[in-house]
Amino acid sequence: MANNAFFDETTEQSRVKAAIVTKYFFAWAKVITPTAKRMGKRILYIDLFAGPGRYKDGTKSTPLLILEQAIADSDMREMLVTYFNDAAAENSSSLTYAIEQIPGIAKLRHRPRIANELIGEEIVKELQNTTLAPTLFFVDPWGYKGLSLDLIGSVLKDWGCDCIFFFNYNRINMGLQNPMVEEHMNALFGKVRADTLREQLDGMRPEDRELVIVEELACALKENGGQFVLPFGFRNDRGERTSHHLIFVSKHFRGYEIMKDIMARESTSADQGVPSFIYSPADQRQTLLFELTRPLDELGEMLMREFAGRRLTLKQLYEQHSVGRRFILRNYRDVVRILEANGRVTLTPPAAKRQKRKGEVTVAEHVAIDFPQGRSSNERGQV
């Protein structure tokens, strides 16, 4: 059942979550809309655990923020179809009222559809048997009931479809070794992977458990059609442990790149300009995921080793190396500029023929980078 106490008062964590989802929705829609329009398609936003629309302190939740963005954009007013669901009748009723009060809601060509259904196998089968228009799919359950690999895969299968879901790490961490919820854990990880996890986690340190659980989830998502997976962690108020992750899944690097930039900006800390991909009220250094532990001063050495003897553009370098790491495009640009200044790589065109911005020579995405053949460890210096 939905826990309405969750909506009593908004928190910084809930505001950050809503900001990430709404910012990505707008960026995703701007990228998808021109192609969808040429193909005669609509674009969809689906939220299966939508809540009441507003917290009790009056703060708008994600459905209202999404609809306000759509009303303000001429293309989205015509093309966007929205589907909101909540299993609690009181939440769906409250959401209906909140949507009706949005200024300009009548400008939308497609009125929001609001449902009151339990999420289970029926909706999964319906989505599996439907060819969807480009869809941003948001799944934010209170715990884990209804969240499954099949549910996520039923949307990801179609062109232009991305998924964002809230992963309640606390509950899933406990649930993996609770036989009472074995069915739900199997649905989320797949039975074979869930069984393996149960064996691995026994006696493991808390920080290691988190790393293993989220990495195994990412592997399961990739096997189920999600080529690019990006987690964003939320720490508790003391900054001691992760309580939740917001997890993004896409089949396309462009979506991954956009979301990575958004999550980077919402991170509460950065090491040498490399974002943490964590929101922590206490703003402490924490263990990160997916090899997201390498600071910027190691990036240059990684590139020199892994791309020795090769020529790539900055764009190619970023696309090939950044997946599963917390480095963003700006980090690669900065490191390549330093490597060039130290004579360790050659750029075409060279620095003398490139523009300057704020006193620094720019490295555009099309600039070619020549990495020399590998050197011995004694010859390698710091970036």
Summary of the structure (lengths in Angstrom):
residues: 383
radius of gyration: 22.4
end to end distance: 53.4
largest distance: 68.8
contacts: 1231
relative contact order: 0.09
helix: 45%
strand: 16%
